Amino acid sequence: MMEKGALDVVVVGGGNAALCAALSAREHGANVLVLERAPKDQRGGNSAFTEGSFRMVHSGLKDVIKIVPDLSKEEIARTDFGEYTAEQYLDDLGRITQYYIDPDLAEIIVRTSTDTVHWIREKGVRFLPFYGLYAHRDKGRSKFFGGVVVCAAGGGRALVEAEHSAAEKRGIVIRYGAQVTGLVRGRSGVEGVRVIVDGVEEEVRARAVVLACGGFEANREWRTRYLGPGWDLAKVRGSRFNTGDGIRMALDIGAQPYGQWSGCHSVSWERYAPDFGDSSAPLGGYRHGYAYSIMINSEGKRFLDEGADFRNYTYAKYGRIVLQQPGSYAWQVFDSQVTHLLMNEYRIKGATKAQANTLEELADRMGDVDRAQFLSTVREYNAAVKRDVQFDPSIKDGRRTVGLEIDKSNWANPIEVPPFEAYSVGCGITFTFGGLKIDTTAHVLDISDTPLPGLFAAGELVGGIFYFNYPGSSGLMAGAVFGRIAGREAASFAKAR
Ligand SMILES: Cc1cc2nc3c(=O)[nH]c(=O)nc-3n(C[C@H](O)[C@H](O)[C@H](O)COP(=O)(O)OP(=O)(O)OC[C@H]3O[C@@H](n4cnc5c(N)ncnc54)[C@H](O)[C@@H]3O)c2cc1C
């Protein structure tokens, strides 16, 4: 029996999944405490480092305008939002994860995605069309591609701040600098958590607990243990606080490990980026223009298909491939025909860059690439480009190479017009894929697929969703969907207890 006066729901974590859980539990009548490990000025986890973009089902303008009601006439006139059906979303999740994704969890994400974005909006988050990464501008018109159309105005930091103020407004208490270290178990299941605040451990009793405290990407030791050798050296793109605590404490009481423990989301990232994300420039390490480049390793060879698909279907798996190259680095090489397509991140201070008017000089300036092999790679590549196909970055244009050991499938421009630019990248890890098994009510399951009474989970620490790769902007969406469900279910569990 829980004692009178105990809290209804404790939410562990302070990112998007946690705040959605807290808001939802409150909406369903629970009193809620949020325990966030980070200090207040660093609150919000990885969610605060994002662009705030959400992948949801939509059928074009008529859905977008409900989420962005302040769309201007001019924006409406110049934008083709396309559409993204539930079937496309399910296909993308299946294809991208090599059909390992838990079909029940996939179905829930897809079917409730649009409604969940509405719900977040009602809580006070403002959304905008996400022109930046997902729309191509041509002759004054913007055309969306790749399934994502909206993002929180002001990006991830603003998303998280709006979610926090919505929580505070509704009387949800948030404690910062509160590291949860374990779960308290009673005769009827989970009855609270142990937490360290200011170096002192205390017990917080609650009728239900929601774990939403991220994956283990910031834990160097676990990375090496589960992802493999070399991962200790990867750069963490976001929060330093996600060290797998929630996963560990649930496993300690018999939760079932689920999903791809050896897999993670990782990208081509500034080679000399700091060890953890820089909240003052959270997106500064991106090098997302690789589809217009050729990527070269230290041996001067190409090692992947830069144009295999739209960026948002390949970027999350290419960090691993860079990590696997000799020395764990690579260079993205562009010529002047495409550099206008590169985003601002290439122009900022801190980008490791070489520029030259000849390829020979460029090789010298890169300095750590086999010069002769690099020149021959570019020669062979240029000769293999199908120049008769029109280059078009807004579609998979089929302008490809033919006959190379590794062909480039789209957007293949010869590297021949100076000045040439090259950017050096390493591997940046975003979040890990392995975690806990939940059912469709976000209840954490034990090894026999039985719910652990009183324990719910959402966000990055849920396993079974992403494998091998990731369709861009589905992390916030999955976290919001299951956070909302976890909050609702935890509130109802608490009431019944
Ligand atoms: C640079 C970057 C850009 C991204 N861009 C996007 C994007 O635009 N769209 C998208 O969908 N996804 C994006 N992602 C992925 C996205 O960040 C995650 O999928 C999502 O934010 C996960 O939310 P979460 O709430 O599970 O975890 P987080 O937001 O990481 O929150 C975890 C929280 O748990 C807290 N915590 C950890 N341990 C403890 C503990 N022991 N006790 C208490 N609290 C603890 C942390 O401090 C943190 O507040 C991006 C990620 C990065 C790093």
The ligand as a MOL file (V3000), in Angstrom:
LIG
                    3D

  0  0  0     0  0            999 V3000
M  V30 BEGIN CTAB
M  V30 COUNTS 53 58 0 0 0
M  V30 BEGIN ATOM
M  V30 1 C 22.1730 18.1650 -32.0030 0
M  V30 2 C 20.9040 17.3410 -32.0440 0
M  V30 3 C 19.8950 17.6600 -32.9400 0
M  V30 4 C 18.7300 16.9060 -32.9950 0
M  V30 5 N 17.7180 17.3020 -33.8130 0
M  V30 6 C 16.5270 16.6690 -33.7490 0
M  V30 7 C 15.3800 17.1910 -34.3950 0
M  V30 8 O 15.3770 18.3030 -34.9190 0
M  V30 9 N 14.2280 16.4450 -34.3860 0
M  V30 10 C 14.1480 15.2730 -33.6920 0
M  V30 11 O 13.0860 14.6320 -33.7210 0
M  V30 12 N 15.1980 14.8040 -33.0000 0
M  V30 13 C 16.3790 15.4660 -32.9860 0
M  V30 14 N 17.4120 14.9950 -32.2370 0
M  V30 15 C 17.1830 13.7860 -31.4030 0
M  V30 16 C 16.3850 14.2200 -30.1640 0
M  V30 17 O 17.1900 15.0670 -29.3980 0
M  V30 18 C 15.9640 13.0890 -29.2770 0
M  V30 19 O 15.3530 12.0680 -29.9890 0
M  V30 20 C 14.9690 13.6020 -28.2220 0
M  V30 21 O 15.3050 14.8880 -27.8020 0
M  V30 22 C 14.9950 12.7000 -27.0270 0
M  V30 23 O 14.1970 13.2440 -26.0040 0
M  V30 24 P 14.2620 12.6320 -24.5650 0
M  V30 25 O 13.3460 13.4470 -23.7450 0
M  V30 26 O 14.1050 11.1740 -24.5920 0
M  V30 27 O 15.7820 12.8610 -24.0780 0
M  V30 28 P 16.5230 14.1900 -23.6500 0
M  V30 29 O 15.9360 15.3750 -24.2720 0
M  V30 30 O 17.9700 13.9380 -23.8510 0
M  V30 31 O 16.2170 14.2920 -22.0940 0
M  V30 32 C 16.8180 13.4250 -21.1570 0
M  V30 33 C 16.7610 14.1400 -19.8250 0
M  V30 34 O 17.0830 13.2360 -18.7610 0
M  V30 35 C 17.9250 13.9060 -17.8390 0
M  V30 36 N 18.6260 12.8690 -17.0700 0
M  V30 37 C 19.5790 11.9970 -17.4830 0
M  V30 38 N 19.9310 11.1780 -16.4590 0
M  V30 39 C 19.1710 11.5480 -15.3950 0
M  V30 40 C 19.0730 11.0730 -14.0460 0
M  V30 41 N 19.8110 10.0660 -13.5970 0
M  V30 42 N 18.1970 11.6910 -13.2040 0
M  V30 43 C 17.4230 12.7300 -13.6300 0
M  V30 44 N 17.4770 13.2040 -14.9070 0
M  V30 45 C 18.3430 12.6000 -15.7680 0
M  V30 46 C 18.7990 14.7780 -18.7130 0
M  V30 47 O 19.3920 15.8220 -17.9870 0
M  V30 48 C 17.7510 15.2890 -19.7080 0
M  V30 49 O 17.0510 16.3890 -19.2030 0
M  V30 50 C 18.5920 15.7520 -32.1510 0
M  V30 51 C 19.5830 15.4400 -31.2310 0
M  V30 52 C 20.7300 16.2410 -31.1560 0
M  V30 53 C 21.7720 15.8880 -30.1150 0
M  V30 END ATOM
M  V30 BEGIN BOND
M  V30 1 1 1 2
M  V30 2 1 2 3
M  V30 3 2 2 52
M  V30 4 2 3 4
M  V30 5 1 4 5
M  V30 6 1 4 50
M  V30 7 2 5 6
M  V30 8 1 6 7
M  V30 9 1 6 13
M  V30 10 2 7 8
M  V30 11 1 7 9
M  V30 12 1 9 10
M  V30 13 2 10 11
M  V30 14 1 10 12
M  V30 15 2 12 13
M  V30 16 1 13 14
M  V30 17 1 14 15
M  V30 18 1 14 50
M  V30 19 1 15 16
M  V30 20 1 16 17
M  V30 21 1 16 18
M  V30 22 1 18 19
M  V30 23 1 18 20
M  V30 24 1 20 21
M  V30 25 1 20 22
M  V30 26 1 22 23
M  V30 27 1 23 24
M  V30 28 2 24 25
M  V30 29 1 24 26
M  V30 30 1 24 27
M  V30 31 1 27 28
M  V30 32 2 28 29
M  V30 33 1 28 30
M  V30 34 1 28 31
M  V30 35 1 31 32
M  V30 36 1 32 33
M  V30 37 1 33 34
M  V30 38 1 33 48
M  V30 39 1 34 35
M  V30 40 1 35 36
M  V30 41 1 35 46
M  V30 42 1 36 37
M  V30 43 1 36 45
M  V30 44 2 37 38
M  V30 45 1 38 39
M  V30 46 1 39 40
M  V30 47 2 39 45
M  V30 48 1 40 41
M  V30 49 2 40 42
M  V30 50 1 42 43
M  V30 51 2 43 44
M  V30 52 1 44 45
M  V30 53 1 46 47
M  V30 54 1 46 48
M  V30 55 1 48 49
M  V30 56 2 50 51
M  V30 57 1 51 52
M  V30 58 1 52 53
M  V30 END BOND
M  V30 END CTAB
M  END
